[in-house]
Amino acid sequence: MVKIHLGVCGIGFGHAARAVPLVRAIREKGWSLSISSYGEGLEYLRRHGLDVCEAPRVSYGVLQEGKVSIKMTIYKNILLPVRILEQVSYELSLIDRETDLVISDTRASTVIAAKILGKPVLTILNQFNIRILYPKYKWIIESLEAASHLVGWIWLKSDRILVADFPPPLTISKYNLVFPKDIENGEKVRYIGPILEDSIHNLPDQEYLKSKYKVGLSGKPVILFKATGPLYERKILVHKLIPILVKLSREFEIIVTLGGLDIDLRDTEGSLKIYEWIENPLELISISDIVITRAGQTTLAKILSLGKPVIMIPIPGHAEQNGNAASVEENKAGVKLEEQNLSEETLKSSIDYILNSSYRIKALNYSKVFSSLNPVQSVLEEIDRLKNYTK
């Protein structure tokens, strides 16, 4: 029996969300699997019924207003080298002699552990470069970005790198996927498309879903606010956006999914349709005209794979999300709205602009490309290739 270890980054839900269909496919092959993660990723995987080992946690710093803070990140990770060593040690305890292959989803520690033990390793990622947005203290930023190159160097030690993103020119994370020329032009890196839930391929028809959720029956445009991202930043955006959406609900039909947040929003009853948690948010995305969300790559991939235009509100100071939003906006499939500029006027203007432009047609380009891809099957093919190569 083939035995695999999977290490999943636990910051936010994105990495864990794409691990679920991959785990299901691996087990359907009859292969044995161990999984490790931490933080919200750990909670997400366990919520989906998976047996997951809890690895030491790493995170980034956030100010009270929800902006990524370089100082807080440095403070929270002052012992980061020690924490990475703890993670490596933990991964070493999970990868035994019988393990045939190691898969890392954006976990450098998993790659290091696999290489120490001489195991073939397959890395899945959608971010190769760690960029930092911070206008002050340029020398600090340059030093941190230089240090972050070490992480990329570790990922490059993988036997194969699979990019879970659309192939160019529709790559969502293109600003965070700048590989060395010899690697980019070689065979180590392969764009396989976003790894999403199996249900995206067989959603019920829209009329059934509209009746199920009692949405889209009034003739008004349906706007979905999908709260995503790390817990604290999610709360910040929910509290800022809900009062604005209440005002806009006179003109639009508005749905809100909170991603598991337990927040008292009784004052909004009757004006918004709010779900604290929903098992398959893809159903709501499919019957929406526009989706408002953060700019995490996995979330954007789900929305665009269903051909829906998006209004993106990146986490302030979050370089990866700002890069994702810029890429989608350049392809005219969405509009980027800075959180500090968020108001009833700016949000309505963004909604009206999308409804009266070709953005909805451009978003369908992503859906057409996605329908031609089979990312999970691509991962299984790479597993077969690597495990056979090492026999």
Secondary structure as the mmCIF struct_conf table of DSSP 4:
data_model
#
loop_
_struct_conf.conf_type_id
_struct_conf.id
_struct_conf.beg_label_comp_id
_struct_conf.beg_label_asym_id
_struct_conf.beg_label_seq_id
_struct_conf.end_label_comp_id
_struct_conf.end_label_asym_id
_struct_conf.end_label_seq_id
STRN STRN1 LYS A 3 VAL A 8
BEND BEND1 ILE A 11 PHE A 13
HELX_RH_AL_P HELX_RH_AL_P1 GLY A 14 GLU A 28
TURN_TY1_P TURN_TY1_P1 LYS A 29 GLY A 30
STRN STRN2 SER A 32 SER A 37
HELX_RH_AL_P HELX_RH_AL_P2 GLY A 39 ARG A 47
TURN_TY1_P TURN_TY1_P2 HIS A 48 GLY A 49
STRN STRN3 CYS A 53 GLU A 54
HELX_LH_PP_P HELX_LH_PP_P1 ALA A 55 ARG A 57
STRN STRN4 VAL A 62 VAL A 62
TURN_TY1_P TURN_TY1_P3 GLN A 64 GLU A 65
BEND BEND2 GLY A 66 GLY A 66
STRN STRN5 VAL A 68 VAL A 68
HELX_RH_AL_P HELX_RH_AL_P3 ILE A 70 LYS A 76
TURN_TY1_P TURN_TY1_P4 ASN A 77 LEU A 79
HELX_RH_AL_P HELX_RH_AL_P4 LEU A 80 LEU A 94
TURN_TY1_P TURN_TY1_P5 ARG A 97 GLU A 98
STRN STRN6 LEU A 101 ASP A 105
BEND BEND3 THR A 106 THR A 106
HELX_RH_AL_P HELX_RH_AL_P5 ALA A 108 ILE A 116
TURN_TY1_P TURN_TY1_P6 LEU A 117 GLY A 118
STRN STRN7 VAL A 121 LEU A 125
BEND BEND4 ASN A 126 ASN A 126
BEND BEND5 ASN A 129 ASN A 129
BEND BEND6 PRO A 135 LYS A 136
HELX_RH_AL_P HELX_RH_AL_P6 LYS A 138 TRP A 155
TURN_TY1_P TURN_TY1_P7 LEU A 156 LYS A 157
BEND BEND7 SER A 158 ASP A 159
STRN STRN8 ARG A 160 VAL A 163
BEND BEND8 ASP A 165 ASP A 165
HELX_LH_PP_P HELX_LH_PP_P2 PHE A 166 PRO A 167
TURN_TY1_P TURN_TY1_P8 PRO A 168 PRO A 169
BEND BEND9 LEU A 170 LEU A 170
TURN_TY1_P TURN_TY1_P9 ILE A 172 SER A 173
HELX_RH_3T_P HELX_RH_3T_P1 LYS A 174 ASN A 176
HELX_RH_AL_P HELX_RH_AL_P7 LYS A 181 GLU A 184
TURN_TY1_P TURN_TY1_P10 ASN A 185 ASN A 185
BEND BEND10 GLY A 186 LYS A 188
STRN STRN9 VAL A 189 TYR A 191
HELX_RH_3T_P HELX_RH_3T_P2 ASP A 198 HIS A 201
BEND BEND11 ASN A 202 ASN A 202
HELX_LH_PP_P HELX_LH_PP_P3 LEU A 203 ASP A 205
HELX_RH_AL_P HELX_RH_AL_P8 GLN A 206 TYR A 213
TURN_TY1_P TURN_TY1_P11 LYS A 214 LYS A 214
BEND BEND12 GLY A 216 GLY A 216
BEND BEND13 SER A 218 LYS A 220
HELX_LH_PP_P HELX_LH_PP_P4 PRO A 221 PRO A 221
STRN STRN10 VAL A 222 LYS A 226
BEND BEND14 GLY A 229 PRO A 230
HELX_RH_AL_P HELX_RH_AL_P9 LEU A 231 LEU A 248
TURN_TY1_P TURN_TY1_P12 SER A 249 GLU A 251
BEND BEND15 PHE A 252 PHE A 252
STRN STRN11 GLU A 253 THR A 257
TURN_TY1_P TURN_TY1_P13 GLY A 259 GLY A 260
HELX_RH_3T_P HELX_RH_3T_P3 ARG A 266 THR A 268
STRN STRN12 GLU A 269 GLU A 269
TURN_TY1_P TURN_TY1_P14 GLY A 270 SER A 271
STRN STRN13 LEU A 272 LEU A 272
STRN STRN14 LYS A 273 TYR A 275
BEND BEND16 GLU A 276 GLU A 276
BEND BEND17 GLU A 279 GLU A 279
HELX_RH_AL_P HELX_RH_AL_P10 PRO A 281 SER A 286
TURN_TY1_P TURN_TY1_P15 ILE A 287 ILE A 287
BEND BEND18 ASP A 289 ASP A 289
STRN STRN15 ILE A 290 THR A 293
HELX_RH_AL_P HELX_RH_AL_P11 GLN A 297 SER A 305
TURN_TY1_P TURN_TY1_P16 LEU A 306 GLY A 307
STRN STRN16 VAL A 310 MET A 312
HELX_LH_PP_P HELX_LH_PP_P5 PRO A 314 ILE A 315
TURN_TY1_P TURN_TY1_P17 PRO A 316 GLY A 317
HELX_RH_AL_P HELX_RH_AL_P12 ALA A 319 GLU A 330
TURN_TY1_P TURN_TY1_P18 ASN A 331 LYS A 332
BEND BEND19 ALA A 333 ALA A 333
STRN STRN17 GLY A 334 LYS A 336
HELX_RH_3T_P HELX_RH_3T_P4 GLU A 339 ASN A 341
BEND BEND20 SER A 343 SER A 343
HELX_RH_AL_P HELX_RH_AL_P13 GLU A 344 LEU A 355
TURN_TY1_P TURN_TY1_P19 ASN A 356 ASN A 356
BEND BEND21 SER A 357 SER A 358
HELX_RH_AL_P HELX_RH_AL_P14 TYR A 359 SER A 371
TURN_TY1_P TURN_TY1_P20 SER A 372 SER A 372
HELX_RH_AL_P HELX_RH_AL_P15 PRO A 375 TYR A 389
TURN_TY1_P TURN_TY1_P21 THR A 390 THR A 390
#
